Amino acid sequence: MSDLFSLAGRKALVTGGSRGLGRAIALALAAAGAQVAVTARRREALEETLAQLHAQGGQHVGLAQDVSRTGAAESSVAEAREALGGLNILVNNAGIEEVRASEAVDEALWDRIVDTNLKGAFFMAQAAARHMADSGGGAIVNLCSLTSFVGVPTAVPYGASKTGLLGMTRALATEWAGRSIRVNAIAPGYFRTAMTEGFYADAQWEARMLDRIPQGRFGRDADVGGAVVFLCSDAAAYVTGHCIPVDGGYLASI
């Protein structure tokens, strides 16, 4: 059974891998046997992630790339392929959020969030799929969100991007299944990360959210790794076009 979940010999690219969930996913993939390339806007931001990856052994690399930038996808995939000797796995983790009342959202904020969370993810998937289609297939995992399923006030650009990412996941899964490329997603619930730290400064908000999570706790970075490893492994060979909520039961209970 353990062989089904093994990623030995696989080559993975994780965007936004400098901290938080991206780092946790990269470490989980490496622990399952994959060689991992991680991206961040600044190469130096990846030093801690790379140190932890190298401590596990194997060949890993950091790439300085901004996925929202035109042309970043092709160069990221090309660099990862060259450094690792191929590419079987892509995890579209890079994402940004800014809480702002909808009437105060301007075009610059909308573009910044949607370009990173949705446009960047699509072109990363497109670039990776071109290679995967010529090399036996692969697995793509997108990081959706609870906002892919439910509305959250003051998070309209973010929610729109993550809802679009869920639709993209399903559409690409059906289009690329014949090329042996599986496309799935996970939807993390409430995790305390650098991007969401501001929410937890409000003790009343924290108490209200905990009351709505059946498991009675917020997510930990390590909670996302198993779901991603499963979706990238042979254990999920017949799974494509789906999104797994990793949320302590939040969506099941609302």
URMOWO-V877793 format. One record per backbone hydrogen bond with DSSP energy under -1.0 kcal/mol. NH is the residue of the N-H (numbers start at 0). CO is the residue of the C=O. E is the energy in kcal/mol with one decimal. If there is no record, write none. Layout:
BEGIN
NH,CO,E ; NH,CO,E
END
This chain:
BEGIN
3,0,-1.2 ; 6,31,-3.1 ; 9,6,-2.4 ; 11,34,-3.2 ; 12,88,-2.0 ; 13,36,-2.9 ; 14,90,-2.3 ; 16,38,-2.6 ; 22,18,-1.5 ; 23,19,-2.2 ; 24,20,-2.6 ; 25,21,-2.3 ; 26,22,-2.6 ; 27,23,-2.0 ; 28,24,-2.5 ; 29,25,-2.1 ; 30,26,-2.4 ; 31,27,-1.5 ; 32,29,-1.6 ; 33,28,-2.4 ; 34,9,-2.6 ; 36,11,-2.9 ; 37,60,-2.4 ; 38,13,-2.0 ; 39,62,-1.7 ; 44,41,-1.0 ; 45,42,-1.7 ; 46,43,-1.3 ; 49,45,-3.0 ; 50,46,-2.3 ; 51,47,-2.1 ; 52,48,-2.5 ; 53,49,-3.0 ; 54,50,-1.6 ; 55,52,-1.2 ; 56,53,-1.2 ; 60,35,-2.0 ; 62,37,-2.9 ; 64,39,-2.4 ; 68,65,-2.1 ; 71,68,-2.2 ; 74,70,-1.7 ; 75,71,-2.8 ; 76,72,-2.6 ; 77,73,-2.3 ; 78,74,-2.6 ; 79,75,-2.5 ; 80,76,-2.7 ; 81,77,-2.2 ; 82,78,-2.6 ; 83,79,-2.6 ; 84,80,-2.1 ; 85,80,-1.0 ; 87,10,-2.8 ; 88,10,-2.3 ; 89,138,-2.1 ; 90,12,-2.9 ; 91,140,-2.4 ; 92,90,-1.5 ; 99,153,-2.0 ; 103,100,-2.0 ; 104,101,-1.4 ; 109,105,-2.4 ; 110,106,-2.8 ; 111,107,-2.2 ; 112,108,-2.3 ; 113,109,-2.7 ; 114,110,-2.6 ; 115,111,-1.2 ; 116,112,-2.8 ; 117,113,-2.1 ; 118,113,-2.3 ; 119,114,-2.1 ; 121,117,-2.4 ; 122,118,-2.3 ; 123,119,-2.0 ; 124,120,-2.4 ; 125,121,-2.8 ; 126,122,-2.3 ; 127,123,-2.5 ; 128,124,-2.9 ; 129,125,-1.7 ; 130,126,-1.1 ; 131,127,-2.8 ; 132,128,-2.9 ; 134,131,-1.5 ; 136,131,-2.9 ; 137,179,-1.8 ; 138,87,-2.6 ; 139,181,-2.9 ; 140,89,-2.7 ; 141,183,-2.4 ; 142,91,-2.0 ; 143,141,-1.1 ; 143,185,-2.7 ; 147,144,-1.8 ; 148,145,-2.0 ; 149,145,-2.2 ; 154,151,-1.4 ; 158,154,-3.3 ; 159,155,-2.9 ; 160,156,-2.1 ; 161,157,-2.5 ; 162,158,-2.4 ; 163,159,-2.2 ; 164,160,-1.7 ; 165,161,-1.5 ; 166,162,-2.0 ; 167,163,-2.6 ; 168,164,-2.3 ; 169,165,-1.9 ; 170,166,-2.4 ; 171,167,-2.9 ; 172,168,-2.0 ; 173,169,-1.8 ; 174,170,-2.0 ; 175,171,-2.8 ; 178,175,-1.7 ; 179,176,-1.8 ; 180,175,-1.7 ; 181,137,-2.5 ; 183,139,-2.7 ; 184,241,-2.2 ; 185,141,-2.0 ; 186,243,-2.4 ; 188,245,-2.5 ; 192,190,-1.1 ; 198,195,-1.5 ; 200,197,-1.1 ; 201,198,-1.6 ; 205,201,-2.4 ; 206,202,-2.2 ; 207,203,-2.3 ; 208,204,-2.5 ; 209,205,-2.2 ; 210,206,-1.7 ; 211,208,-1.0 ; 214,247,-1.7 ; 215,212,-2.2 ; 218,189,-3.0 ; 222,219,-2.2 ; 223,220,-1.4 ; 227,223,-1.7 ; 228,224,-2.7 ; 229,225,-2.5 ; 230,226,-2.1 ; 231,227,-1.6 ; 234,3,-1.5 ; 235,232,-1.5 ; 236,233,-1.7 ; 238,235,-2.1 ; 240,182,-2.9 ; 243,184,-2.4 ; 245,186,-2.2 ; 249,246,-1.2 ; 252,249,-1.0
END
